[in-house]
Amino acid sequence: MTAQSGPPDFSFAPGPQNLRTGPVLGVEYQFLVWDPVTGVRHFIDPPPARTLSARVNGAVLRDARVDDDFKVVLVAVEGSRAIACVYSSKTRDWGNLVSTMLPPKASVGSPPAMNFSKMHSLLVGDSLYWLLSDRPTSLTEAFSHAPCPSSILEFDVERESLSVERVPDLHHTKDHEICVITERGRGLGLLTLSGCNAHFWRRNSQHDGDTSWVLGRTIELDNLLSLNPQKEAGHIFIEGFAEYNHVVVLSTPSSLYTVQFEPLEVKKLHNVGSQYHAFESVCTTGNGGHPDAADVPRKTLKKIVC
C-alpha cells in the first residue's frame, strides 16, 4: 500500500447507485448520500480529478449510533493499480489517495487489466471487500464466456489501506456466479453457483499469513427452489447479498427468491423486474428513537457501483 498526496483520479457514471443498510449513495454531478428512512440528504462534491479515466465503486459507512457522521469510500481500478479515497463528513473533505498494485493476469502472466464484478461490496469487521474480474484480452475470449471474478480487493477502513488477493481456482467451468459473503461467526467467504448447486467456501488464515479456501457445504437449489434442472441449470443468478441478515437474493428467468441459509428459509417474490438491490435498515427502539446496542450492528454500510 502506498499513500499519495496528489488528487485522486476517479470517474463515475451519472444515475442512482446501489445501496445497503442506512444511507444510499447516488451519483449525478455530485455525490448524493440519502437516508431513505429519514429523508435526510447530503450533497458532496466529487474528489479532485486529473483525467477522470478510472471506473469507480464505493460505499457509505457510518457508526449506527452517530446518525450525522459518515464516510464515503471510493475505490477504482486504474491501469495496473487499485486506488481509494475517503470523504469524511466531520471534515467535509476528501483524504489522501492510497493505492496498491494489482496482480498480473493469472492465466498468461500478462499486465493486470481488471473490472469490478457486478456483485457489490461486503463489510466484514473493519474491511470492505469487492470482487475483481480480469478483462478479456481478445475478442474470442470476450465472446466465449462471461468474465469470472479472479481477485478480491480489500480496503481496511480503520487503516485506510488497500490489498488484493487472488481467488483460488475453486470453480468448475460451469460456475456462472460467484460473490463474497459472510456466514455467522465465520468471517469472509465465497458463494459459487454451479449448475443448480450452491457451494459455500470459507477462508482460513494460516500462521505464516497465507490463506487457504475450504469447501464448507453444498446446497441443491433445484430441490430447495423446486426448479427444473434441465431447463434452469446455468440460469440461476445472484442478485445481491444482505450481510446482516445473511440473505441471498437469487433470480431465475421466471422468479425471484430470497434465501436465508442459517436457518434455511426460502421466500418466493411475485414481482420480477430487471434490477434488484438488497437493502437492510435498522430498528431504533431506544429512547427518542436512537438505536439500542442490541438493535443494530456497530456499523452500517451503503455502497455504490458505477
N, C-alpha and C positions, 0 to 999 in steps of 0.2 A: 504494500500500500504506500502511495506517495501523496503528500499534501502539496497543493499548488496555490499560489496567491493570485493567479490570473483569473479572469472571468470564466464561468462555466460555458461550455459550448453545447447548448441544447436547442432542439427544435421540438415543436409539438403541433398536433393537428387540432383544429377547432372542433367544438362539439362536446356534449356531455361525456364523462368518463365513468369508469367502473367504481363500485362502492362497496363498503363494508360496514361494520358497526359504527354508529356515530356519524360525524360529518361526511359529506360527499365532496369529492374534488372534481371540478369541471374545468374545461379549458375553452376559452374563446380567444380574445386578445389579452385577457388577464386570466389568472387562475381564480376560480371561484370555490371557496370552501363553504359548504352549505350543510346545515343540520336540518334534515327533513322533518324531525320531530318538533323542534322549536321554531324553525323557520329562519334562524339567525344566519346571515351571510357575511362572508369576508371576501373582499376582492384584493388580490395580490398581484403586483407586477411581476412578470417573469424575471428570472435571473439575467444579468447582462450576458449577451451572446456576441460572438465574433462572426460566425458564419451560419449559425442555425442549420447545421447539417446532420445532427445526430437524432436518432429516434429515442423517444422518452417514455419511461414508465415511472410509476411513483406511488406514493401513499400519503395519507394524512394520519398522524399519530398523536394521541393525546392521553393525558392522565385522566381517567374516568372521574376523578374527584375534583378536578380543576377544569370546569367547563370552558373557561375563557382562554386557556393556554393550549397551543397545539404546535406541531411541527409538520412541515411539508417536506417529504423526502423525494427528491427526483433522482432517478438513475437513467443512464443511457449507455448504449454501445456505440463507440466511435472508433472505427478502424480496428486497431489491434489492442484497444483498451476499453475497459468499462469505467465510467465516471459517475460521480454522485455529488449532490449539493443539497444542503438542508436550510430551509427557511424556518425561523423562529418567530412566533407571534409576540414573544416578550420583547425582542429587539427590533422587530419589524424589518428584518434584513436577512439576506442570504449569507451563509457562511462560505468558507473557502472550498474550492473544488478538491475532491480526493479522487484517486484513480488507482486501478490495478491492471496489469497486463492480462490479456486473455490467452488461454492455451491454444496451441495450433490445432488445426482440424485433425481429429483423431485418426481418420481413415487413411489420409495420404500425407500427413505432416505438413500441409500447406499453411500459409499465413491465416490467422483467425479471421473469420467473417461470420458474424452471428446476428441473429434477430431474437427478440423476445418471443416466447411461445404465446399462444392465445390464452393460456392459463395465467391467472393473476397472482399477485404476491401473497405470501403466507408469513404470519408473525409467529415465531416460536421463541419464547424467552425474550431476549432483547435484540433479536436479529430478524430481519426481513429476508425472505428468500424468493427468487424468481428462477424460472427455467429459461435457458437459452438454447436455441436451435442453430446448427450450422447452416449457413446459406448454401444453396446448391452452386456448384462450380461449373455446371454445364446445363444446356437445355435438356439433354437426355436425363440427367439427374433430377432436374426440376420437375419434369413431367412423369417420371417413373414412380414417384411415391411422395407422400406428404412429408415435410421435414419433421424429424423426430427430435425432441429435446435431447441435448448431449451434455449440457453443463448446468450447474446450479450456481447462481450468483447470490452471494450473501452480503448484506450490509448490516454491520453491527451498529445499532442506533446509539448506544452509550459511548462507544469508542469512535464512532464515525469513521469506520474503516471498511474497505471492500475486499472480498476474496472470491475466487472462482474455483469450483471443484468439478471435475469431470464425472458425469453419471456413468457408472459401470454398464457393461453390455448386459442388462438384466432382461431385456425384452426380446421376445420372439419376433420374427419378421411380420407376423400378423398383428402385432400390437399396433393399434391405431390411436391410442390415447394414453397420456401419462401426465400426472400432476403431482406437485408436492402437497403433502398432507401432514397432519399431526394426529396421532391417536392418544387417548387419555393416558398421561403419565409416561409416554414413550418417546417424546421428542419428535425430531424430524423424520418423516417417512415419505415413501413414494407409493402412489396408486397407479397401476398399469392395467389397461384393458386389453385382453387378447381373446378374439372371438366373442364368446359370451361369458368369459371368466374375468373376474376382478382379482388382481394379485396385490397383496399388501407387503411392502418391503420396509424393513427397519434399518436405520443406520446405526452401526456400533462403532464407538470410538476406541481405538487401541491405546496402549500405554505409551507407544512411541509417537503418538499424534496422528497416525494414519487412521483411516476409516474403512469399514467394510459394510456391505449391504447383505442382509439376510432375509430370505423369503419367510414371511410370517404365516399368512393364511391365504386361502383361495376361496372365493365365493362364486357359485354358479348363478349367474344373473338370469339365465333362461328360466330356471326354476323359481328364483326369487321374484322376478317380474312377470312371469307367465309369458315368456317370449317364444317365438318360433325360431329356433337356432338356424334353420336352413335359410330363412329369409332375413333375419335381423343380426346374425353374426357379422361383425365388422361394421355395423351401422348403429352402434351404441356410443354416445358421445358424452364426455364430461363437460358440463356447462359451468360448474362452479363448485366451490367448497366453502361451507360455513364453519370456520375453525372452532369457534367457541362451543357450538352445539354438535360438532363432528358429523355434519350432514353433507352428503354429496348430492349435487343436482345432476341427474342423468337424463338424456333425451334419446328417443328413437325417432324414426321418421313420422310416427303417428302419435307418440305420447311423451309426456314429461313426468319425471319421478323425482321425489326426494327420498334419499336412502340414508337412514341413520344406522351405523354399523355396531354401535355399543350403547344400549342393546339394539338388536336388529329390528328395524321398523321401516316399512315402506309406505309412502303415500303417492298415489297417482293423481296428478293435477289434470284438470279437464282442458284448460286453455293452452294451446300450443302456439307460441309466437316465433319470432326469428332471433331474438336476443334475450338473454337471461342474466340477471345479476343476483348473486347471493347477498342478502342484506340482513344484518343482525343488529338489533337495538338492545338497550339495557333497561332494566327495571329500576325505577327511582322511587322506592317506598319509604325512604328515610324522612326525617323531619324537614319540612319545607321543600320536599321534592328532591333532596340531594341523595345520591346513591349511598346505600349502606355497604359496609365491607363485604357482606355476604351476597350482595346483589350483583356485583359487577366484577369483572377481572380488573387487575391493576391498571392495564392499559387497554384502550380500544383503538381500532385502526380502520382507516378507509384507504382505498387505493385507486390509482388510475392506470389505464393503458391507452397510449396514443397510437 
